[in-house]
Amino acid sequence: MTHPVEATLAYAEQFHQEDDILYAARQRGLEMGATPILPGGGAALCFLATVANAKSVVEIGTGCGVSGLWLLRGMRTDGTLTSVDVEPEHQRLARLAFAEAGFSGGRVRLISGRALDVLPRLSDGGYDMVFADGAKQEYADYLAEAVRLLRVGGIVAFDNMLWHNRVADPAQRDTDTVALREVGKLVQSDERLRSVLMPLGDGLLAAVKIAD
């Protein structure tokens, strides 16, 4: 018998369905080993980008384009998504997904490289939203860069913040889980941020920058 909490979370996750373009991008991501954000988390990204009236968004971890599609659908029609990934083949498939969805090349800037090498080259306060779905042990560094990159009122979001139910279990002490707990504490304690942890997908932590 399904536990009521599990049934409720499953209902929330299934509330948003992927269309054919998102589904195809998801399948390519799974085939490549680039696990995409789940639909509930993707819908939350779209919502957050819309609320922020986002024109300039940074994505850490392109994957094969699923999260980028959700972000682009929430952004302004004149907005640009800057997406960073170390895997050129993943980005090639992401570019395919964006083209299938009708997003022109001018809407997306794909940068191949390690995020912590690329992010310092981006402008202070020049972005409306930063989404991180890269190396978990680098999340704290991504947070520091995101706070610098965001304008006041901008939003930072992290995927996998429940990490397959491991973060909530104090007995789980692997390096990725510990790193995710640490970035959660950093967000909570940062007086420049106001945050919310959403139990959608594998957990989405979002915070709005309220002060420099």
C-alpha positions as CSV (number, residue, x, y, z in Angstrom):
1,M,0.0,0.0,0.0
2,T,1.3,3.4,-1.0
3,H,2.1,5.7,2.0
4,P,-0.1,8.9,1.9
5,V,2.9,11.2,1.8
6,E,4.4,9.2,-1.1
7,A,1.1,9.4,-3.0
8,T,0.9,13.2,-2.4
9,L,4.5,13.7,-3.6
10,A,3.8,11.5,-6.7
11,Y,0.7,13.5,-7.4
12,A,2.6,16.8,-7.2
13,E,5.4,15.4,-9.5
14,Q,2.9,14.2,-12.1
15,F,0.9,17.4,-12.0
16,H,3.1,18.7,-14.8
17,Q,3.5,16.6,-17.9
18,E,6.3,16.8,-20.4
19,D,5.5,17.4,-24.1
20,D,7.1,15.5,-26.9
21,I,10.1,17.8,-27.1
22,L,10.9,17.5,-23.4
23,Y,10.3,13.8,-23.5
24,A,12.7,13.3,-26.4
25,A,15.3,15.5,-24.7
26,R,14.9,13.4,-21.5
27,Q,15.4,10.2,-23.3
28,R,18.6,11.4,-25.0
29,G,19.8,12.6,-21.6
30,L,19.2,9.2,-20.0
31,E,20.9,7.4,-22.9
32,M,24.0,9.7,-22.3
33,G,24.0,9.3,-18.6
34,A,23.1,12.9,-18.0
35,T,20.1,12.4,-15.7
36,P,17.6,15.3,-16.3
37,I,15.6,17.2,-13.8
38,L,12.2,15.7,-13.2
39,P,9.1,17.4,-14.5
40,G,8.0,18.9,-11.1
41,G,11.4,20.5,-10.6
42,G,11.4,21.7,-14.3
43,A,8.0,23.3,-13.9
44,A,9.3,25.0,-10.8
45,L,12.3,26.4,-12.8
46,C,9.9,27.7,-15.4
47,F,7.8,29.3,-12.7
48,L,10.8,30.9,-11.0
49,A,12.1,32.3,-14.3
50,T,8.7,33.8,-15.1
51,V,8.4,35.3,-11.6
52,A,11.8,36.9,-12.0
53,N,10.9,38.2,-15.4
54,A,14.3,36.7,-16.3
55,K,16.2,38.0,-19.3
56,S,19.7,36.7,-18.4
57,V,20.0,33.2,-16.8
58,V,23.1,31.1,-16.1
59,E,22.8,27.3,-16.0
60,I,25.5,25.2,-14.5
61,G,25.2,21.7,-16.1
62,T,23.6,21.8,-19.6
63,G,22.9,18.1,-19.7
64,C,21.0,17.3,-22.9
65,G,18.8,20.4,-22.6
66,V,15.8,19.4,-20.4
67,S,16.3,22.0,-17.7
68,G,17.3,24.6,-20.3
69,L,14.0,24.1,-22.1
70,W,12.1,24.7,-18.9
71,L,14.1,27.8,-18.2
72,L,13.7,29.2,-21.7
73,R,10.0,28.7,-21.6
74,G,9.8,30.8,-18.4
75,M,12.2,33.5,-19.5
76,R,11.4,36.7,-21.5
77,T,11.2,36.2,-25.2
78,D,14.3,38.5,-25.6
79,G,16.2,36.6,-22.9
80,T,19.5,34.7,-23.2
81,L,20.4,31.4,-21.4
82,T,24.1,31.0,-20.8
83,S,24.7,27.3,-20.1
84,V,28.0,25.7,-19.0
85,D,29.0,22.0,-19.2
86,V,32.2,20.0,-19.5
87,E,30.7,17.6,-22.0
88,P,30.5,18.9,-25.6
89,E,28.4,16.0,-26.8
90,H,25.8,16.8,-24.1
91,Q,25.7,20.3,-25.4
92,R,25.3,19.2,-29.0
93,L,22.2,17.3,-28.0
94,A,21.0,20.2,-25.9
95,R,21.3,22.5,-29.0
96,L,19.2,20.0,-30.9
97,A,16.5,20.1,-28.2
98,F,16.5,23.9,-28.2
99,A,16.2,24.0,-32.0
100,E,13.3,21.5,-31.9
101,A,11.5,23.8,-29.5
102,G,12.0,26.8,-31.8
103,F,14.6,28.6,-29.7
104,S,17.0,30.3,-32.0
105,G,20.8,30.2,-31.6
106,G,20.6,33.8,-30.3
107,R,18.6,32.7,-27.3
108,V,21.2,30.3,-26.0
109,R,24.9,30.7,-25.3
110,L,26.6,27.3,-24.7
111,I,30.0,27.4,-23.1
112,S,32.1,24.2,-22.9
113,G,34.3,24.1,-19.8
114,R,34.4,23.6,-16.1
115,A,31.9,25.8,-14.3
116,L,34.4,27.2,-11.8
117,D,36.7,28.3,-14.6
118,V,33.8,29.9,-16.6
119,L,31.7,31.6,-13.9
120,P,34.4,34.0,-12.7
121,R,34.5,35.5,-16.2
122,L,30.8,36.5,-16.0
123,S,29.6,39.9,-14.9
124,D,28.8,40.9,-11.3
125,G,25.1,41.6,-10.8
126,G,24.4,40.9,-14.5
127,Y,22.0,38.0,-14.1
128,D,18.4,37.4,-13.1
129,M,18.7,33.7,-12.3
130,V,21.3,31.0,-11.7
131,F,20.5,27.3,-11.8
132,A,23.0,24.7,-10.6
133,D,22.9,21.0,-11.5
134,G,26.6,20.2,-11.8
135,A,29.1,18.6,-9.5
136,K,27.6,18.3,-6.1
137,Q,30.8,18.8,-4.2
138,E,31.2,22.2,-6.0
139,Y,27.7,23.5,-5.0
140,A,29.1,25.7,-2.2
141,D,31.5,27.3,-4.8
142,Y,28.6,27.7,-7.2
143,L,26.6,29.5,-4.5
144,A,29.4,32.0,-3.9
145,E,29.6,32.7,-7.6
146,A,25.8,32.9,-8.0
147,V,25.4,35.5,-5.2
148,R,28.0,37.6,-7.0
149,L,26.4,37.1,-10.4
150,L,22.8,37.9,-9.4
151,R,21.1,41.3,-9.2
152,V,19.1,42.0,-6.1
153,G,15.8,40.2,-6.6
154,G,17.5,37.5,-8.7
155,I,17.1,33.8,-7.9
156,V,19.5,31.0,-7.4
157,A,18.3,27.4,-7.5
158,F,20.0,24.0,-6.9
159,D,18.7,20.6,-8.1
160,N,19.1,17.3,-6.2
161,M,18.9,18.9,-2.8
162,L,17.2,15.8,-1.3
163,W,19.6,13.5,-3.2
164,H,17.6,10.3,-3.4
165,N,16.4,10.7,0.2
166,R,19.9,10.7,1.5
167,V,20.2,14.3,2.7
168,A,17.4,13.8,5.3
169,D,19.1,10.7,6.7
170,P,21.9,11.8,9.1
171,A,23.4,8.3,8.8
172,Q,24.3,9.1,5.2
173,R,27.8,10.6,5.2
174,D,29.1,10.2,1.6
175,T,30.9,13.2,0.2
176,D,28.1,14.3,-2.2
177,T,25.4,14.1,0.6
178,V,27.6,16.0,3.0
179,A,28.2,18.7,0.4
180,L,24.5,19.1,-0.3
181,R,23.7,19.5,3.4
182,E,26.5,22.1,3.7
183,V,25.2,24.2,0.9
184,G,21.7,24.1,2.4
185,K,23.2,25.4,5.7
186,L,25.1,28.1,3.8
187,V,21.9,29.3,2.0
188,Q,19.9,29.3,5.3
189,S,22.5,31.3,7.1
190,D,23.2,33.9,4.4
191,E,21.4,37.1,5.3
192,R,21.4,38.2,1.7
193,L,19.2,35.3,0.7
194,R,15.6,34.2,1.4
195,S,15.1,30.5,0.6
196,V,12.6,27.7,0.1
197,L,13.3,23.9,-0.2
198,M,10.7,22.3,-2.5
199,P,10.2,18.5,-2.4
200,L,9.7,18.2,-6.1
201,G,11.7,15.8,-8.1
202,D,15.0,15.1,-6.2
203,G,14.6,18.4,-4.3
204,L,14.9,21.9,-5.5
205,L,16.4,24.6,-3.2
206,A,15.7,28.2,-4.4
207,A,16.7,31.5,-2.8
208,V,16.1,35.1,-3.8
209,K,18.8,37.6,-3.3
210,I,17.4,40.4,-1.1
211,A,20.6,42.4,-0.6
212,D,24.1,42.8,-1.8
